[in-house]
Amino acid sequence: MPPMKVALLGAAGTGKTSLARALTLALANSSAAPDDWHIIDESPVQRLLQAVASANPTLDQTTALKLETPEWLQALEAQRGFDHSLLLALDVGSANASANGANTAQRLRMDALLRQALVQAQIPFQVIYGLGEDRLAQALSALKRSPAVREARRKPWVWACDKCSDPACEHRLLSDLLASRQA
């Protein structure tokens, strides 16, 4: 089975690299095999958005992003290849946020643009809040609750009678199934 791919997104100083290391370590120490997870701290969408935002300082969340260009289409397709997209929130109390105080406006702008790009492209993501261990716990919880993880763990169920559409047959099969569970 291919590894679960996780992309961490967020403005500068949100702790993407630290969380990537902590997640890798936590998942390696869990029951999952280390090769079951691939975590990156800079996604294709984030790299392209940083380049676009740097080239256009007036770009903000009120401007509709032009996601139809070949560069965007390629970045969005690559982003959709991830099983999970975790957006790290701007936590005011973090050490990195304090160190980058002069860049608060830039960080707020990047956070808003990342959210806008993901929503506009209809790419599901989860926002991770907290600091240190709390952030790691939230990220691990988000990964465990994820539909992709549940689907990977679920064994495929094959309908025993997929050729007919007889309601009586279906009722009999489901009644037998329920009776076997209660026994």
LINMOQUI-V814297 format. One record per residue. N is the residue number from 1. RES is the residue in one small letter. PHI is phi in whole degrees, -180 to 180 (* if undefined). OMEGA is omega as a letter, one per 40 degrees, with the letter a starting at -180 (NA if undefined). D_FIRST is the distance of its C-alpha to the first C-alpha in Angstrom with 1 decimal. Layout:
# LINMOQUI-V814297
n->N res->RES phi->PHI omega->OMEGA d_first->D_FIRST
n->N res->RES phi->PHI omega->OMEGA d_first->D_FIRST
This chain:
# LINMOQUI-V814297
n->1 res->m phi->* omega->a d_first->0.0
n->2 res->p phi->-68 omega->a d_first->3.8
n->3 res->p phi->-68 omega->i d_first->6.5
n->4 res->m phi->-73 omega->a d_first->9.0
n->5 res->k phi->-102 omega->a d_first->11.9
n->6 res->v phi->-121 omega->i d_first->15.4
n->7 res->a phi->-108 omega->i d_first->18.7
n->8 res->l phi->-102 omega->i d_first->21.9
n->9 res->l phi->-121 omega->i d_first->25.0
n->10 res->g phi->162 omega->i d_first->28.6
n->11 res->a phi->-67 omega->i d_first->32.1
n->12 res->a phi->-57 omega->i d_first->33.3
n->13 res->g phi->83 omega->i d_first->33.8
n->14 res->t phi->-88 omega->i d_first->31.4
n->15 res->g phi->92 omega->a d_first->29.4
n->16 res->k phi->-61 omega->a d_first->26.1
n->17 res->t phi->-66 omega->i d_first->25.9
n->18 res->s phi->-63 omega->i d_first->27.0
n->19 res->l phi->-68 omega->i d_first->24.5
n->20 res->a phi->-61 omega->i d_first->21.6
n->21 res->r phi->-64 omega->a d_first->22.8
n->22 res->a phi->-64 omega->i d_first->23.3
n->23 res->l phi->-64 omega->i d_first->19.9
n->24 res->t phi->-59 omega->i d_first->18.2
n->25 res->l phi->-67 omega->a d_first->20.5
n->26 res->a phi->-64 omega->a d_first->20.3
n->27 res->l phi->-71 omega->i d_first->16.5
n->28 res->a phi->-67 omega->a d_first->16.7
n->29 res->n phi->-85 omega->i d_first->19.4
n->30 res->s phi->-88 omega->a d_first->17.6
n->31 res->s phi->-74 omega->i d_first->15.6
n->32 res->a phi->-74 omega->i d_first->12.3
n->33 res->a phi->-70 omega->a d_first->11.4
n->34 res->p phi->-57 omega->a d_first->12.8
n->35 res->d phi->-80 omega->a d_first->9.9
n->36 res->d phi->-77 omega->a d_first->8.0
n->37 res->w phi->-131 omega->i d_first->10.8
n->38 res->h phi->-129 omega->a d_first->12.6
n->39 res->i phi->-115 omega->i d_first->16.1
n->40 res->i phi->-120 omega->a d_first->18.9
n->41 res->d phi->-105 omega->i d_first->22.5
n->42 res->e phi->-152 omega->a d_first->23.8
n->43 res->s phi->-86 omega->i d_first->22.3
n->44 res->p phi->-59 omega->i d_first->23.5
n->45 res->v phi->-65 omega->a d_first->25.6
n->46 res->q phi->-65 omega->i d_first->27.2
n->47 res->r phi->-60 omega->a d_first->28.1
n->48 res->l phi->-67 omega->a d_first->29.7
n->49 res->l phi->-65 omega->i d_first->31.4
n->50 res->q phi->-64 omega->i d_first->33.0
n->51 res->a phi->-65 omega->a d_first->34.3
n->52 res->v phi->-65 omega->a d_first->35.7
n->53 res->a phi->-67 omega->i d_first->37.2
n->54 res->s phi->-67 omega->a d_first->38.8
n->55 res->a phi->-75 omega->a d_first->40.4
n->56 res->n phi->-130 omega->a d_first->41.6
n->57 res->p phi->-65 omega->i d_first->43.1
n->58 res->t phi->-89 omega->a d_first->44.4
n->59 res->l phi->-67 omega->i d_first->40.9
n->60 res->d phi->-145 omega->a d_first->40.2
n->61 res->q phi->-68 omega->i d_first->38.6
n->62 res->t phi->-84 omega->i d_first->41.6
n->63 res->t phi->-94 omega->i d_first->40.8
n->64 res->a phi->-70 omega->i d_first->38.3
n->65 res->l phi->-75 omega->i d_first->35.6
n->66 res->k phi->-91 omega->a d_first->35.6
n->67 res->l phi->-88 omega->a d_first->31.9
n->68 res->e phi->-93 omega->a d_first->32.6
n->69 res->t phi->-69 omega->a d_first->33.1
n->70 res->p phi->-57 omega->a d_first->30.8
n->71 res->e phi->-64 omega->i d_first->29.9
n->72 res->w phi->-66 omega->a d_first->29.0
n->73 res->l phi->-59 omega->i d_first->27.1
n->74 res->q phi->-67 omega->i d_first->24.9
n->75 res->a phi->-65 omega->i d_first->24.4
n->76 res->l phi->-67 omega->i d_first->23.7
n->77 res->e phi->-64 omega->i d_first->21.1
n->78 res->a phi->-64 omega->i d_first->19.3
n->79 res->q phi->-64 omega->i d_first->19.7
n->80 res->r phi->-67 omega->i d_first->18.2
n->81 res->g phi->-74 omega->i d_first->15.0
n->82 res->f phi->-86 omega->i d_first->14.6
n->83 res->d phi->-75 omega->a d_first->13.2
n->84 res->h phi->-141 omega->i d_first->16.3
n->85 res->s phi->-123 omega->a d_first->19.7
n->86 res->l phi->-110 omega->i d_first->21.9
n->87 res->l phi->-98 omega->a d_first->25.6
n->88 res->l phi->-83 omega->a d_first->27.7
n->89 res->a phi->-72 omega->i d_first->31.1
n->90 res->l phi->-82 omega->i d_first->34.4
n->91 res->d phi->-95 omega->a d_first->35.6
n->92 res->v phi->-65 omega->a d_first->39.2
n->93 res->g phi->-82 omega->a d_first->39.6
n->94 res->s phi->-73 omega->i d_first->37.1
n->95 res->a phi->-63 omega->i d_first->38.5
n->96 res->n phi->-65 omega->i d_first->36.9
n->97 res->a phi->-66 omega->i d_first->38.4
n->98 res->s phi->-67 omega->a d_first->41.8
n->99 res->a phi->-67 omega->a d_first->41.6
n->100 res->n phi->-101 omega->a d_first->40.8
n->101 res->g phi->-55 omega->a d_first->43.6
n->102 res->a phi->-68 omega->a d_first->45.2
n->103 res->n phi->-100 omega->a d_first->42.0
n->104 res->t phi->-58 omega->a d_first->41.7
n->105 res->a phi->-63 omega->i d_first->42.5
n->106 res->q phi->-66 omega->a d_first->40.0
n->107 res->r phi->-68 omega->i d_first->37.3
n->108 res->l phi->-63 omega->i d_first->38.2
n->109 res->r phi->-64 omega->a d_first->38.2
n->110 res->m phi->-65 omega->i d_first->34.7
n->111 res->d phi->-60 omega->a d_first->33.3
n->112 res->a phi->-65 omega->i d_first->35.0
n->113 res->l phi->-68 omega->i d_first->33.9
n->114 res->l phi->-62 omega->i d_first->30.2
n->115 res->r phi->-60 omega->a d_first->30.5
n->116 res->q phi->-62 omega->a d_first->32.4
n->117 res->a phi->-63 omega->a d_first->30.0
n->118 res->l phi->-67 omega->i d_first->27.0
n->119 res->v phi->-68 omega->a d_first->29.1
n->120 res->q phi->-61 omega->i d_first->30.7
n->121 res->a phi->-85 omega->i d_first->27.4
n->122 res->q phi->59 omega->i d_first->26.1
n->123 res->i phi->-100 omega->a d_first->23.1
n->124 res->p phi->-66 omega->i d_first->22.3
n->125 res->f phi->-150 omega->i d_first->22.8
n->126 res->q phi->-124 omega->i d_first->23.9
n->127 res->v phi->-93 omega->a d_first->26.9
n->128 res->i phi->-109 omega->a d_first->26.8
n->129 res->y phi->-109 omega->i d_first->30.2
n->130 res->g phi->98 omega->i d_first->31.8
n->131 res->l phi->-127 omega->i d_first->32.4
n->132 res->g phi->54 omega->a d_first->30.9
n->133 res->e phi->-63 omega->i d_first->29.4
n->134 res->d phi->-64 omega->i d_first->29.9
n->135 res->r phi->-66 omega->i d_first->27.8
n->136 res->l phi->-61 omega->i d_first->25.0
n->137 res->a phi->-62 omega->i d_first->25.3
n->138 res->q phi->-65 omega->a d_first->25.3
n->139 res->a phi->-64 omega->i d_first->22.2
n->140 res->l phi->-62 omega->i d_first->20.3
n->141 res->s phi->-64 omega->i d_first->21.7
n->142 res->a phi->-63 omega->i d_first->20.8
n->143 res->l phi->-69 omega->a d_first->17.1
n->144 res->k phi->-71 omega->a d_first->17.3
n->145 res->r phi->-81 omega->a d_first->19.3
n->146 res->s phi->-63 omega->i d_first->17.1
n->147 res->p phi->-60 omega->a d_first->16.3
n->148 res->a phi->-63 omega->i d_first->12.8
n->149 res->v phi->-70 omega->i d_first->12.1
n->150 res->r phi->-62 omega->i d_first->14.0
n->151 res->e phi->-66 omega->a d_first->12.3
n->152 res->a phi->-67 omega->a d_first->8.8
n->153 res->r phi->-81 omega->a d_first->10.8
n->154 res->r phi->-73 omega->i d_first->13.0
n->155 res->k phi->-81 omega->a d_first->12.9
n->156 res->p phi->-66 omega->i d_first->14.1
n->157 res->w phi->-107 omega->a d_first->17.8
n->158 res->v phi->-107 omega->i d_first->19.8
n->159 res->w phi->-67 omega->a d_first->23.4
n->160 res->a phi->-70 omega->a d_first->25.6
n->161 res->c phi->-128 omega->a d_first->28.3
n->162 res->d phi->-81 omega->a d_first->26.8
n->163 res->k phi->-93 omega->a d_first->29.7
n->164 res->c phi->-110 omega->i d_first->32.6
n->165 res->s phi->-126 omega->a d_first->33.6
n->166 res->d phi->-76 omega->a d_first->36.3
n->167 res->p phi->-61 omega->a d_first->36.6
n->168 res->a phi->-66 omega->i d_first->38.2
n->169 res->c phi->-63 omega->i d_first->35.3
n->170 res->e phi->-62 omega->i d_first->32.8
n->171 res->h phi->-61 omega->i d_first->35.1
n->172 res->r phi->-62 omega->a d_first->35.4
n->173 res->l phi->-63 omega->a d_first->31.6
n->174 res->l phi->-69 omega->i d_first->31.1
n->175 res->s phi->-63 omega->i d_first->34.2
n->176 res->d phi->-63 omega->i d_first->33.0
n->177 res->l phi->-64 omega->i d_first->29.6
n->178 res->l phi->-63 omega->i d_first->31.6
n->179 res->a phi->-64 omega->i d_first->34.0
n->180 res->s phi->-68 omega->i d_first->31.4
n->181 res->r phi->-73 omega->a d_first->30.0
n->182 res->q phi->-78 omega->a d_first->33.5
n->183 res->a phi->-79 omega->NA d_first->34.4
